[in-house]
Amino acid sequence: MDKFTYIFITFLACIISSCSKSDLQYRSILEDAEKILQINTDSAVAILDRIDPSNLKVDSLRAKYHYLLAFGHMRQNRSMIGDSLVSFAHKYYSGKDVVRDVRSATAYAWYKFWVGDTPGAIAMLDSIVSLSNVSDSLVAPTLRVRVLLGASEYQGETLISSARRLVAIEKDSLRQTEAKYMLLSAYENAEKLDSALLLSEELIDYARSHRLGDKQFMFELERAQILGEMGRTEESNRVVEGIFKKSSPDNGAADYLHIQLAMNALNSGNLSLATKELAIADSFAVEFRKEDDTYYRSYSNLVRTMIDFKQNGKMKLGHVNGLNNRQQERYNRAKASQWESERSALQQQSRALALKTESQHKTVVILVIALFAIIIIVSSVWIIRQRRLRERENEERAEALQKMVDELKSAPVQMKAEVHTPEALRRAMLQQLGIIKMVAETPTEQNREMLRKISSIESDTDGELVNWNNVFELINTLYVGFYDRLQASYSEVLTLKEKQIILLMIAGFSTKEISVITGQTTSTIYVRKTSIRKKLGIPEKEDIVTFLREKTSD
């Protein structure tokens, strides 16, 4: 049973220890996630999602977790609404670790963009890319984000230097092409159309030589727009016609191509042609975009407004409202997308908290059940051991008592005659009192019967468990006439029962043992002891035996 308890407790300890990871285990998990973050971002984020951040008590672990998770979300282009604690990671790594400092700062800037603070995000990215102790390979992803956000804000002159630097440090040809395209946008927004046109031709040649059809299409459309802005409408129209020849008149971007033709006609003063091209563009938009035509209408409504103004010489409020409504619609959609992202992040956090609470509840239930099981097992083991111990002691005692009784009964006559010698008599009396005391300690019916046998060895007990005449003689012999002195001093004051209690107390019997021998309850014994004190004038705190020995010895 003891072995089973030990195994159970060991097993429980293993379960409890497995419920919570150590800091060393968390450190190892985070290191694994960091190693694969650049190679397989999805797997790294999946590893991080299995960690409950509330269990990370050390700042270094918390900072690393929030930095890796936010950086992973940025690489996945996922919502970062729930990554606000990346700011803690950025502060932690600032001035400590260059790589993590730059990456956590980049993720923090991207978080700012997600919550609507694009100017703050751009300012933060500018401060990072201006650092002198950062290698090009490390700063490239940060610079890439900076140029992307600048392009989304239609920055011109301020974006050109960053875009040029990005083109220079990009090692991958496709990424370099993307950087050149953003530089092209910066040139256009800065109205450096000659530079934009040269760069568009370079991009078209690259796409053609690498057979990148979709990108070639996009670059040629961009070239047509630049030519149109430069007033070279005929060249712009020829570029658009060339696109149609290569990709059929009903290609997926036909609506935008016809809008470009409409703008070219508008810039040339041919309002009827502009109106015709815009109508064609609208028909394609209905076919291609269906209900999702907000982006297209942001262009078409502006062109329509300009055509109406050219035709009538007046600006209609309806057109302005239309333009404003389209912009408001785009803004509302963006806000709705942000709210949806926030709601999704909150739902994810709520699910994580619910799972944590459920896990903690299960752990508590397991611990409570295990605790009760341990208590029950330990109690059962203790009770069984105590019971077996008592049984063994009772068996040994019964054996010893039976042996004593048998020896006393079977003693030769001459030995009984010799019992009157002082030493033999004292030994016999001690033996009898010792046997009586042993039996009285365990008041079972078997022991009561044993007590009767002992007491009836020499004479009848008159129904009592002991032969009191023998007890009186034993007390006198063992304690130098104590019974006779008690009789002489207090025979008229004390009752027989009270005298019996006093004699048993003198012999060293406990209250419970006295109750067994005299056949009275323990409460009755206590009452009689109180009566003895009152009759003999014994103080409450003084021992009865000590008092009587002193009084009877005088």
Number of C-alpha atoms within 10 A of each C-alpha: 12 11 7 10 14 11 12 16 15 11 12 17 11 11 14 12 11 10 11 10 12 12 14 9 11 17 16 11 16 18 15 14 23 22 12 14 19 13 10 12 22 16 14 22 21 13 16 21 13 9 16 13 14 9 14 18 10 9 12 13 19 20 22 22 28 23 29 26 27 30 28 26 19 20 15 12 10 12 21 26 21 18 22 15 17 28 20 17 27 23 14 20 21 15 10 10 10 15 15 21 20 23 22 29 27 29 32 28 26 31 27 22 18 19 18 13 13 19 15 14 24 22 12 18 25 16 10 21 22 11 11 7 8 15 12 16 11 14 20 20 17 24 24 22 19 26 27 19 20 23 21 11 13 15 18 20 15 11 24 22 14 21 27 16 17 27 22 14 15 19 12 8 11 11 14 16 18 19 25 22 22 24 28 28 26 27 23 23 18 17 16 16 18 14 13 25 21 12 19 25 16 15 23 21 14 16 20 15 11 10 11 12 14 10 17 22 20 18 22 20 21 23 24 29 25 23 22 22 17 14 14 16 23 16 14 25 22 13 20 22 17 13 21 17 10 10 15 12 14 12 14 15 18 23 26 19 25 23 23 27 28 29 28 26 23 21 17 16 13 14 19 14 17 25 20 15 22 26 18 16 24 22 14 20 22 13 13 17 16 10 9 11 13 16 12 16 18 18 15 24 17 15 20 20 19 19 24 17 14 14 11 10 10 11 13 13 9 10 17 14 12 17 19 13 13 18 16 13 14 15 12 12 13 12 14 12 13 18 14 14 18 18 14 15 17 14 12 13 13 12 12 17 14 12 13 14 12 12 13 13 12 12 15 12 12 15 15 12 12 15 14 12 14 16 12 12 17 15 12 13 15 13 12 13 13 12 12 12 12 12 12 12 12 15 12 12 17 17 12 14 20 15 12 16 19 12 11 17 14 9 11 10 8 8 11 14 9 12 15 12 10 11 11 14 17 16 14 17 20 16 14 21 20 15 19 24 21 19 24 22 16 16 16 12 9 11 20 19 13 21 25 18 17 25 21 16 13 11 12 12 17 10 8 15 21 22 19 14 11 16 20 19 16 23 22 16 16 16 13 12 16 22 23 15 18 19 14 11 13 14 13 9 13 18 12 11 13 15 19 19 21 23 21 21 16 18 19 15 22 14 18 17 22 24 20 21 23 16 11 13 13 15 12 12 19 13 10 17 17 13 14 20 15 12 12 14 10 15 11 10 6 10 11 18 15 10 14 17 15 9 12 17 11 6
